Amino acid sequence: MPEEGEFDLFLGYHSQGSDALFRFTPAQYKDGLAADTRGTANPSVMEKPYWKYVISRMEGASEVRETLSHDPFFQNIVSEHRGPQWCFDRYGMTFTRIPDGRLICIGGAHGGVDNPDHCVYNDVTVISAPPPNHLVKTKEELCDPSDWSPPNDEEETVFVESKRTSLLTPRCMAIYGYPTSVLPPVSFHTASYLVDPATGKECIFIIGGVGYTGSASHNQTDVYRLDLSDFSIHRLQTLGEPPKGGMFSHEASVLGGEGGPLIQMVTKEDETCALQVADLTWLGTSSSWAEDPSSGSEESSTEYLSDEESAAEESAAEESPAKQSSTEESSAGGSLAEESPVEELSTRD
């Protein structure tokens, strides 16, 4: 569980007595060790008991390795494993709380370029919503409505504090993996929730970010859509003039307007641009779009790149051949580019 001031990944859950639920066998440990394990479908459901154990502990790779090195059931596997070890202690990962209470965690990286456990991830982890932490009563639900008064003129709901929390179990988590041709390893991106005006489906727009040295993300700002109905991911073809170079460590917010929702991005240099969701048109740094969101292209052109196009464009990012099985693939990791923010961040390892 997080310490004071840390992000509460498991809001509404408690872990007391949960250790016995996150058990795994030596074979499952060995199967889940490699940090660069990827999915082979869009998506692959990653049934990895060891991964869920690691998520529940929120420890770095070296901390978990140290713990298991003293366990006679796992110490030989620990000593024999070579390469980065999978972990959930990451920087540059996004956390998006959606209206139904689920928390969507995307990508991120672990360790600096010299860290033996350095890896950039492309998975999606979903933490289920716990039962409400508050009992909610409306005016009509109170025994004596005459006693009801809203906290202010605009609020119509009274929140009554409740101490109920749920036990954290492996069933509270789902992990989805993807081929790197569907979603390249990414960190320092943004993840914006909205309802797609064209389909009415809930989705998350994944914009920008940075991956390994040599990946396309260092030279261009890509846009992906995560469909929350089935957790498939599609790369979107945009119109207009995109941000120059690869955009990362930026901020994003969803704005409304007559032309439909906009995703506004602000860089570390306070430069602003926006993506008009309806037709996927980039709007420049001019403030005119903020006043008239419909000023973009009138032609609707939401497109998906074909698997062949995506694979060809990302093939240069692969730094060694992928190892595939019937359900997963492993692709060797590289190192983040020198201009990425990795070296500015501290990690636990």
N, C-alpha and C positions, 0 to 999 in steps of 0.2 A: 504494500500500500504506500501511496506517496507520502513524503515528508511535508512539513508545513511549507507552503509557497510553491509546491510542485503541482503540475497538472494532474487532476484526479481522473485517471483512466477508468477506474472502477467505481464511479460515483453511484451510490445506492447499493453497493455490495459490501460484504465483509468476508474476510478470508479465514476467520477463526475456525479451525477444524477442517479446512479445505485441502491441506497438504496430501492427505490420504487419497483424495479424489484424482489428483494429478499424477498418477503412477504411469510408468512406462517400462517396457522390458529392455534388456540390452540390445535386442534386435531393432526395436523402435528407436532407441537412442542412436544407434549407428545409422539408421535410415534417415534420421532427421538432422544429422550433424552438419552437413555441407551447407554453408551460407548461400552458395550460388545455385541452389536448387530452384528450378523454374517450373511452371506449369506447362502442359502441352496442349491444352484446350483453352477455349475462351468462354468461361473460365474453367480451370481445374479446381475441384474441391480438394484442398490439401489436408488429408486426414493424418495429421502428425501429432501424436500424443506428446512427444517431447517438445514440440513448438508451443503447445498450449501450456505446458509446465513452465517454459521459459517466460512466456507472456505473463503468467500469474505471478512470477517472482520479480519481474521488472529489474533484472540484474544484467550486468554486462557479461560478455562471453567469457572473459577471464575469471569472473567471480563464479559462474556456473561450473566452469571447468575445474576450478579449485575445489569446489564442493564435491563434485563427482569423482575427483581423483582419489578421494579417501574412501570411496565406496568400493568394496571388493567386487561387486557385480559389474562395475563400469570402469574401473581404473585401467584395465588393459586397453579398452577402446579409446580412452582419453589419451593414453601415451602413444597409441599407434596412429591416431588421426592426424592428417596433414591438411593444411589449408584453412581458410576462414571458417569459423564456427557460427552457426545460425544464432541470432539473438534479436531481441526486440528493444534493446537499449540503443535508440537511434537519434540522430539529429536530422533536421530537414524533412521529417515526416509530418504529414498533415493529419489533423484530428477534426472531423466534421460531425457535429451533433445534428441529426436530422429530426424533423418534427415528431416522428413516432418514438423518439428517445434513443434509437440506436446510435452508436458511435462508429464512424467509418474512418479507419486509419490507413493511409496510403503511403507506400514507398519508404523513403528515408535511407540514411547511411549510418554505418557504424565504424568508428575508428578512423584515425588519420591515415595518410597514404603509407606510412611506415608501420602501421599496426598490423600484426599477423592476422587479425580478424576483420580487416577492412573489407567492407562489401557495400555496394549500393543495391538496394532492393527494389522490386517492382510488384510486390504482393499487396493485397487488400485484406485487412483484418476487420471483422465486424464484431463489436461487443454489443450483445443484446441489451435492450432496455430493461432495467429492473422494475419491479412494482413501484408505483409512485412513492416518492419520499414525502409527499404532502397529501393530506386528505383534502379534497376540493369540495366545497359546498357553494351552491348558487343560492340566490335569494329564494327561489321556489322550493329548494330542498330543506330550508330551515324550518324548524317546528313553528316558530313564531316570526313570520316575515316582517312584522312591524318592528322587530328588534334589529333588522338588517340595515346597514348603511355601508356603501362602498368606500374603500380607502380614499378614492378621489372621484371626480365627476366622470372619468372615462372608464374606470375599472368596474366590472360587473361580477367579479369573483372574489370570494374570501378564501385565503389559504390558511389552513390550520396545520401547524407543525406536527409532524409524525416522526417517530424514531425508528420506524420499520426499515430494515435492510434485508437483503437476500444473500444467501450463501453463494459465493463464487464457485462455479463448477465448470468443467470443460464444455458443457453444453451451452454455456453463455457466450462461447466464442465460435466464429467461423472464419476460416482462412482460405482465400482464393489466390491461386497462382496463374501466371500467364506466360506464354512465350515472349521472348524479348522483341519479336516482330510485331506483337500486339501492343505491348507497353514496355518500352525500354526501361532499364533501371533509372530511377529518378529520385532526386531530393531537392529541397528548396523550391518546390513548385507551389501552386495554390490549388485549393479544392473548393469549388463554389457550388452549393446546393441550389437547385431550382427545379421548377416544373417546366419541362420542355413545351413551349407554346405550340409546336407542330404536332406532337404526339400525345400531350397530356400526361406523359410519364415523368416520374421523379428521376432525377439524374444528378450527377456531380460532374462539373466541368473541371478537368485537370489541365492546368495551363502552365507552360514553361517548365522551369526546373533545370537541373544539371545532372549529368550522368558521368560515365567514365571518360577518360581521355580518348579523343577521337570520335566520340558520339556526336550525332547531329545536333544535340541539344545545346552545344556550345556555340553554334552558328545560327540557329533559328529557334523561334518560339512556337512549339507545337501545341495543338489543342486536342484533347481526348475527352470523350464522354463516357462516363461510367453509368450504365443503365441499372438503376436500383431494383428493377423487377427481376432481373436474372444475373446481375453482376457481370455482364459482358462489357467489354471496353472496345470502343471504336475511335480510330483517329479521324478527325474532321478536317475537311478541306475548306480553308477560309478564303475570303475575298478581301480586296483592298490591300493597303500597304501595312504589313505586319510590323511589330517593333523590330528595330535593327538589332541583329545579333541574337544571342540566346538570353532570355529574361529569366532571372532567378532571384531568390530572396526578396521578392516583391510582395505587395499586399493586394488583395482583391476584395471587392464588395459588389453585391448585386443591387442594381438600381432599377426602378420602374420607369415607365414612360409611355407615351402614346405609341411609339413604335415597338413596344414590347420590352422585355427585360434586357438590361445591359450588364456586362461584367466589367467593372472599372478596375484598372490596375495602376498602382503607384509604385515606382521603383525607389531604390535607396537614394537615387539622385533627385527624387521628387518629380520625376517626369511622369505624365499621366497619359494613358491611352484607354481604349475601351473596345470590347467585342460586342457587337449587336447580335443577340442570340438568334433572332428570327431568321436572318439570312447569313449569319456567320461572317459579317463584314467588320473588318477592323476600322475603327474610327480614330483619327489622328489626335494629336495633342491639343488641337483647338478646343476651346470651351463651348463651341457652338452645339456639339452633340448633346451636352448636358441640358441645353435649353430645348432642343428639338431632336429627340432620340430617333425619329423617323428619317433623319437626313441621310442615312446610308443607302446602299443599293436597294432598289425595289424588287429586284429579281431574287426569288427564293431559290437557294442553291445548296441546301444542306446535303453534303455528300460524305460517303465513307470511302477511304482509300481501300483498294482491294488488298487482300492478303499478300499478293505478289508485289504490289507497289510498296507496301509497308516493309516487307521483308527486304526488298532491294535497297530501300533508303536507309535501313538500319543496319545492313550487313557490315558496313564499315566500322560500326561501333563494337562488333564482336571481336574480342582480343584473342580468343582461341576457339577451336571447334567445340560445339555443344555435344554433351553426352546425353542421349535420350533413352528413356525406358517407355513402357507402355502407358504410364500415367504421368511422368514427369520428365524434365530435362535439366541437365546441369550445364551452365555456361560459365566459363572461367572469368573471374573478375579482373579488372584493370585498376587504374588509379585515377582519382579525380584530377582534373586539370589544375594547373598552378593558379589560374585566376579564380577558381572556385573558393567559397568561403570556408572550406574545411579547416584550413590551418588556423583560422581565427577562433575556432570553437574548441572548448575543452571537452574531453570525453572521460568516461570512467576508467577506460583501459589504459 
